[in-house]
């Protein structure tokens, strides 16, 4: 079974930083993309950042210059470094991985979500 383990959420003051981690494991042939989405209260889930297997990153305009998505291919892990956090960043953050299973099937899987709260 493919499993995603998220960590790093918490409560932080405006201007502070957090680093989210997402590790994928179990029956993975290759990673197609890894990324983060978030869902704020009363809003739809939205893309935050993604990184492709070739290393190309894509960021939402609202986080450009503040968030950095990186990856560790050896560990099948993605990291989201979040700096200069603002209250609007408050949301549940979900890791997303699109991968090929060992049997060759494409699989889209989500982490359990981690709460990020930016407040004074």
C-alpha positions as CSV (number, residue, x, y, z in Angstrom):
1,X,0.0,0.0,0.0
2,X,1.2,3.5,-0.9
3,X,1.4,5.7,2.2
4,X,2.0,9.4,2.6
5,X,3.2,10.7,5.9
6,X,2.9,14.4,6.5
7,X,4.5,16.4,9.3
8,X,5.5,20.0,10.2
9,X,2.2,21.8,10.7
10,X,1.5,24.0,13.7
11,X,0.7,27.4,15.0
12,X,3.0,30.3,14.0
13,X,2.9,34.1,14.3
14,X,2.7,36.2,11.2
15,X,6.1,36.6,9.6
16,X,7.2,33.2,11.0
17,X,8.2,30.0,9.2
18,X,7.2,26.4,9.0
19,X,8.6,23.5,7.1
20,X,6.3,20.7,6.0
21,X,7.5,17.3,5.0
22,X,5.8,14.5,3.0
23,X,7.3,11.1,2.6
24,X,5.9,8.5,0.2
25,X,6.4,4.8,0.6
26,X,5.1,1.4,-0.5
27,X,4.9,-0.1,-3.9
28,X,6.3,2.8,-5.8
29,X,7.9,2.3,-9.2
30,X,8.4,6.0,-9.9
31,X,7.2,9.4,-8.8
32,X,5.5,11.5,-11.5
33,X,5.0,14.6,-9.3
34,X,4.8,15.7,-5.7
35,X,3.2,18.7,-4.2
36,X,1.0,20.5,-1.7
37,X,-2.5,21.7,-1.7
38,X,-4.4,23.6,1.0
39,X,-8.0,24.1,2.0
40,X,-8.8,27.1,4.1
41,X,-12.1,27.4,6.1
42,X,-15.0,28.0,3.8
43,X,-12.9,27.6,0.6
44,X,-12.2,25.0,-2.0
45,X,-8.9,23.1,-2.0
46,X,-6.3,24.9,-4.0
47,X,-2.8,24.2,-5.4
48,X,0.1,25.6,-3.4
49,X,3.1,24.1,-5.2
50,X,4.2,21.1,-7.2
51,X,7.4,19.6,-8.4
52,X,7.7,17.2,-11.4
53,X,10.0,14.3,-11.8
54,X,12.2,16.5,-13.8
55,X,12.5,19.0,-11.0
56,X,10.3,21.7,-12.5
57,X,8.4,23.6,-9.8
58,X,5.1,25.4,-10.0
59,X,3.8,27.8,-7.4
60,X,0.5,29.5,-6.8
61,X,0.9,33.3,-7.2
62,X,-0.1,33.8,-3.6
63,X,3.0,32.0,-2.3
64,X,5.6,32.9,-4.8
65,X,8.7,34.3,-3.2
66,X,7.7,33.0,0.2
67,X,7.3,29.2,-0.2
68,X,9.9,26.9,-1.6
69,X,9.2,23.3,-2.6
70,X,12.1,20.9,-2.7
71,X,12.5,17.1,-3.0
72,X,14.7,14.3,-1.9
73,X,14.4,11.6,-4.6
74,X,16.3,9.0,-2.6
75,X,13.7,9.3,0.2
76,X,10.6,10.0,-1.9
77,X,10.1,13.0,0.2
78,X,8.9,16.6,-0.6
79,X,9.5,19.6,1.6
80,X,7.6,22.8,1.7
81,X,9.5,25.6,3.3
82,X,7.1,28.4,4.2
83,X,8.5,31.8,5.1
84,X,6.9,35.1,5.8
85,X,3.7,33.5,6.7
86,X,0.5,35.5,6.8
87,X,-2.9,34.8,8.3
88,X,-4.3,34.0,4.8
89,X,-2.0,31.0,4.7
90,X,-4.0,29.4,7.5
91,X,-5.4,26.1,6.1
92,X,-5.1,22.4,6.2
93,X,-2.2,21.4,3.9
94,X,-2.4,18.2,2.0
95,X,0.4,16.4,0.4
96,X,-0.3,15.0,-3.1
97,X,1.8,12.5,-5.0
98,X,1.1,11.2,-8.5
99,X,3.1,8.0,-9.0
100,X,3.4,4.8,-10.9
101,X,2.8,1.7,-8.8
102,X,5.2,-1.2,-9.1
103,X,2.6,-3.0,-11.3
104,X,2.6,0.0,-13.7
105,X,-0.6,1.7,-12.7
106,X,-0.9,5.4,-12.3
107,X,-1.9,6.4,-8.8
108,X,-3.0,9.7,-7.2
109,X,-2.7,9.7,-3.4
110,X,-3.2,12.2,-0.7
111,X,-1.8,12.7,2.8
112,X,-4.0,13.0,5.8
113,X,-3.5,16.8,6.0
114,X,-1.7,18.9,8.5
115,X,-3.0,22.1,10.1
116,X,-1.1,25.3,9.6
117,X,-2.4,28.3,11.6
118,X,-0.9,31.7,11.3
119,X,-2.2,34.0,14.0
120,X,-1.1,36.5,16.6
